[in-house]
Amino acid sequence: MKKSFLLASLLVSVITLAACQDSEEGTTANDNSSDNSNETQETEVIESAEIEVEGLGDHYHTGDTIELTAVLNEDVDYDHWHWYTKESEQTEWDVSSGQQGETFIEEATTNGLEIKATLYDDDHEVYAESEPVTIVIDDHHGHDEESKQIYKGYFEDDQVGDRELSDWEGDWQSVYPYLLDGDLDEVFEHKAEEGDMTAEEYKEYYSNGYETDVERIIIEDGHVTFFRDGQEFSGDYEYDGYEILTYEAGNRGVRFIYTLVDETDDMPQYIQFSDHLISPTDSSHYHLYWGDDREELLDEVTHWPTYYPSNLDADGIVRDQLAH
């Protein structure tokens, strides 16, 4: 009887020990499985290669050259590129013919055109793809013959229309510092190729025209702010009509005039805009004249501080000037 009891107790102990061992092994297996799972999750999170498209202009004029470069954020041996384009009304991307390198070069003809770059690996699988960039075409003065003639200063009196100060609303920078830094030398060289002065003579001529100590202007809701030597000066202006001027060369221009509402010693009594436009249109750049004598200011034709949007860099300003 005792032997049977001892034998039964021993058997229970063996079974219990085996069960505990199996449980520990199962726990260890589960723990290892969890660790392996974490390792797998970590190795699956691979940072994707990225392509940045560089060289996009703020805007283009019809006929300008678009030149973009695809820049990969890592070094690889793949060099199989494709560029794709899509017009605003399209839903599918088109392969851009002949654009199979890291550089895209094409004439600007379509406003709103989207462009993206794709890099393929040796198996012709997509390795990386850029975000699309959008081409903005703004011809400002138009490319029809009438617009070209108006820009050159040939128009009829009845084509001129009153303009609100909102046509020049925005944040503007003087082009004069770019001239001093030599950024506009390319423009003067281009003018010399077609004009009757040397590049140095053009630079001197424009140095006198662009010279100003007002480096920035903000226009908003009839309120004009000048930035000069780190200080701000402001005033409210209202429309005071326009004057048509005839120049020595025979062409003409229009000055749109605004007068200071509340007199202040810090701001001029009059500001006069000239931007080669003669009717209500948002301006892309302008020449500004200011002073306290309305009539005397109209005689100023050799000194014309010029302003472009503050978000344009040197390349953007040069591109705009070369287009004219």
Secondary structure, 3 states (H helix, E strand, C coil): CHHHHHHHHHHHHHHHHHHHHHHHHHHHHHHHHHHHHHHHHHHHCCCCCCEEEECCCCCECCCCEEEEEEEECCCCCCCEEEEEEECCCCCCCEECCCCCCCEEEEECCCCCCEEEEEEECCCCCEEEECCCEECCECCCCCCCHHHHHHHHCCCCHHHCCCCCHHHHCEEEEECHHHHHCCCCHHHHHHHHHHCCCCHHHHHHHHHHHHCCCEEEEEEECCEEEEEECCEEEEEEEEEEEEEEEECCCCCEEEEEEEEECCCCCCCCCEEEEECCCCCCCCCCCEEEEEECCHHHHHCCCCCCCEEEECCCCHHHHHHHHHCC
